[in-house]
Amino acid sequence: MNLLDKDVLLVDKPAGMSSFGVVARVRRILTEQMRADYLRRGLTPPKKAKVGHAGTLDPFATGLLILLLGREGTRKAQEFLKLDKRYEATIRLGATSSTGDVEGEISEYKFSGHRAAGPNLASVRAVLERFVGEGEQRVPAYSAVKINGRRAYDLARKGIEVEMPVRKVRIYELELVSYEWPELKIRCKVSSGTYIRALGEDIGAALGVGGYLTELRRTEIGEFSVKDAVALDEIMQD
């Protein structure tokens, strides 16, 4: 794929790779293409191409990642910062995770009586309805937010406990896709800055059973859709 004529590149990020990892691979390809182009024109090529992204995805997550290429592309970063987003997520109820997702340390809940079968469908629907609208959300300890100049996830990995900030977020839509205990699948449209990992934990807590994400897929950022994105493997193969 020729990246030289692109300022914005939509990538369908695979699971098991960080957003920075995707950026690094695309940067390497773009740097090689720029080097060949500059040398062909008798110019001195840059040492490294500029590539950034507009919104991090956790390593376990998949879906739409907007990459900004070159000087013109990276200058557009502000255009993407406040865009609303759509996600599809799977919540595993009846347990919690130290990171809010499948990559953390999992702790099972101990149940007695009716809780062993999990909340009923009506209870799940009622809880989901409560989250629609504007509310507050505590930023997860395992996040890229800086606390006194250090990334929160670095502090969390070292066992350093800090008071995480609380943000105002808005959940425009929260749809129940399917529910079969202990697995709950949802779709949602949220404001920028909303953590779906935290939403999954909050839903589990509101149901009284705990919860964490096992799958997360970002399908839209503003008017951009993952349907128009290219797979990273396709870029690497080309």
C-alpha positions in Angstrom: 0.0 0.0 0.0 1.3 3.4 -1.0 1.2 5.6 2.1 2.9 8.7 0.7 -0.3 10.3 -0.5 -2.3 9.7 2.7 -2.7 12.0 5.7 -5.2 9.8 7.5 -5.2 6.0 7.6 -7.9 3.9 9.1 -6.6 0.7 10.5 -8.5 -2.3 12.0 -6.3 -3.0 14.9 -5.8 -6.7 15.8 -5.9 -8.1 19.3 -2.7 -8.6 21.2 -0.9 -5.5 20.0 -0.7 -2.0 21.5 -1.7 1.1 19.6 2.0 2.1 19.7 2.9 -1.2 18.1 0.6 -0.5 15.2 2.1 3.0 14.9 5.7 1.7 14.9 5.0 -0.8 12.1 3.2 1.8 9.9 6.0 4.3 10.6 8.6 1.8 9.5 6.8 1.2 6.2 6.1 5.0 5.6 9.8 5.7 6.4 11.0 3.2 3.8 8.6 4.6 1.2 9.6 8.2 1.9 13.3 7.2 1.7 12.8 5.7 -1.7 10.8 8.7 -2.9 13.3 11.2 -1.7 16.3 9.4 -3.2 14.5 9.0 -6.5 14.2 12.8 -6.6 17.7 13.4 -5.5 16.8 14.7 -2.0 18.0 13.8 1.4 15.4 11.6 3.1 14.2 12.1 6.7 15.5 9.7 9.3 12.0 8.8 10.4 8.5 9.5 9.2 6.0 11.2 11.5 3.1 8.9 12.5 0.6 9.4 15.4 -2.8 8.0 16.3 -6.0 9.6 17.4 -7.2 7.6 20.4 -5.6 4.6 22.1 -7.0 1.1 22.1 -5.9 -1.4 24.8 -3.8 -4.3 23.5 -6.6 -6.8 24.0 -9.1 -4.6 22.0 -9.7 -4.6 18.3 -11.2 -2.2 15.8 -10.8 1.3 14.5 -7.6 3.1 15.0 -7.1 6.4 13.2 -3.4 6.9 12.2 -2.1 10.4 11.3 0.7 10.3 8.7 3.4 12.8 8.0 3.5 16.5 9.0 0.1 17.3 7.5 -1.6 14.3 9.1 -0.2 14.9 12.6 -1.3 18.5 12.5 -4.9 17.3 12.3 -4.7 15.6 15.7 -7.0 18.2 17.4 -9.8 17.4 14.9 -10.2 13.9 16.3 -9.8 14.5 20.1 -13.4 15.2 21.0 -15.2 12.9 18.6 -17.8 10.5 20.0 -17.1 6.7 19.7 -19.0 3.5 19.3 -18.0 0.2 20.8 -19.0 -3.4 21.1 -18.0 -5.2 24.3 -18.4 -8.5 26.1 -18.5 -8.4 29.9 -17.8 -11.5 32.0 -20.0 -11.1 35.0 -19.4 -12.9 38.3 -15.7 -12.0 38.5 -13.4 -9.0 38.6 -10.0 -8.1 37.1 -7.2 -6.0 38.5 -7.1 -4.2 35.1 -10.8 -4.3 34.2 -10.1 -6.6 31.3 -9.0 -10.2 30.5 -5.3 -9.3 30.8 -5.5 -8.7 34.6 -5.5 -10.9 37.6 -9.0 -12.5 37.8 -10.9 -12.9 41.1 -14.1 -15.0 41.1 -17.1 -13.9 43.2 -18.5 -16.2 45.8 -22.2 -16.5 45.5 -25.0 -18.0 47.6 -28.7 -18.6 46.8 -30.2 -17.1 43.7 -26.9 -15.2 42.9 -25.4 -18.5 41.7 -27.6 -18.2 38.6 -26.8 -14.6 38.1 -29.1 -11.6 37.7 -32.2 -12.1 35.6 -32.7 -10.3 32.2 -35.0 -7.7 33.6 -32.4 -6.7 36.2 -29.7 -6.4 33.5 -31.9 -4.2 31.3 -32.8 -2.0 34.2 -29.2 -1.5 35.2 -28.1 -0.7 31.6 -30.8 2.0 31.4 -29.4 3.7 34.5 -26.1 4.3 32.8 -27.5 6.2 29.8 -26.9 10.0 30.1 -24.3 12.1 31.7 -22.4 10.8 34.7 -19.1 10.6 36.4 -16.5 7.9 35.8 -13.3 7.2 37.7 -10.3 6.8 35.4 -8.9 3.2 35.7 -5.6 2.8 37.5 -4.3 0.9 34.4 -4.5 3.8 32.0 -2.2 6.2 30.1 -3.3 9.2 32.2 -0.4 11.0 33.8 -0.3 11.3 37.6 2.4 13.8 38.7 4.2 13.3 35.4 4.1 9.5 35.4 1.8 7.1 33.5 -0.9 5.7 35.8 -0.3 2.1 34.5 3.4 2.4 35.4 2.5 3.3 39.0 -0.1 0.5 39.1 2.3 -2.1 37.9 4.7 -1.1 40.7 2.0 -1.4 43.3 1.9 2.3 44.0 -1.7 3.4 44.8 -2.8 6.9 43.8 -6.2 8.7 43.8 -7.4 8.5 40.2 -9.3 11.5 38.8 -13.0 11.4 38.1 -14.3 12.7 34.8 -17.7 13.7 33.5 -18.7 11.4 30.6 -21.8 10.9 28.5 -23.3 7.6 27.4 -25.6 8.3 24.5 -26.7 4.8 23.8 -26.3 1.5 25.7 -27.8 -1.5 24.0 -28.1 -5.0 25.3 -27.0 -7.4 22.4 -27.3 -10.7 24.3 -27.2 -12.0 27.9 -26.5 -15.6 29.0 -25.0 -15.8 32.4 -22.2 -15.0 32.9 -21.6 -13.3 29.5 -23.2 -10.0 28.7 -22.7 -8.4 25.3 -23.4 -4.7 24.8 -23.1 -1.9 22.1 -22.7 1.7 23.1 -22.1 5.2 21.8 -20.1 7.3 24.3 -18.4 10.7 24.6 -14.6 11.0 24.1 -12.7 10.1 27.2 -15.1 7.3 28.3 -13.4 4.1 29.4 -15.4 1.0 28.4 -13.3 -1.1 30.8 -14.6 1.2 33.7 -18.1 1.0 32.3 -18.0 -2.8 32.3 -16.8 -2.8 35.9 -19.5 -0.3 36.9 -22.2 -2.4 35.3 -21.0 -5.5 37.1 -20.8 -3.6 40.4 -24.4 -2.2 39.9 -25.6 -5.8 39.4 -23.9 -6.9 42.6 -21.8 -9.5 40.9 -18.7 -7.8 39.6 -17.6 -7.8 35.9 -14.7 -7.2 33.5 -14.2 -7.0 29.8 -13.2 -10.1 27.8 -13.7 -8.5 24.4 -13.8 -4.9 23.1 -14.1 -3.6 19.6 -14.3 0.0 18.5 -16.5 0.4 15.5 -16.7 4.2 14.9 -14.9 7.4 15.8 -17.1 10.3 14.8 -18.1 9.7 11.1 -15.2 7.2 10.6 -16.2 3.5 10.5 -14.1 0.4 11.0 -15.9 -0.9 7.8 -13.7 1.5 5.9 -10.5 0.5 7.7 -7.7 -1.7 6.4 -6.3 -4.7 8.3 -2.8 -4.3 9.6 -1.8 -7.6 8.0 -2.8 -6.2 4.6 -0.5 -3.2 5.1 2.4 -5.3 6.2 2.0 -7.8 3.3 2.0 -5.0 0.7 
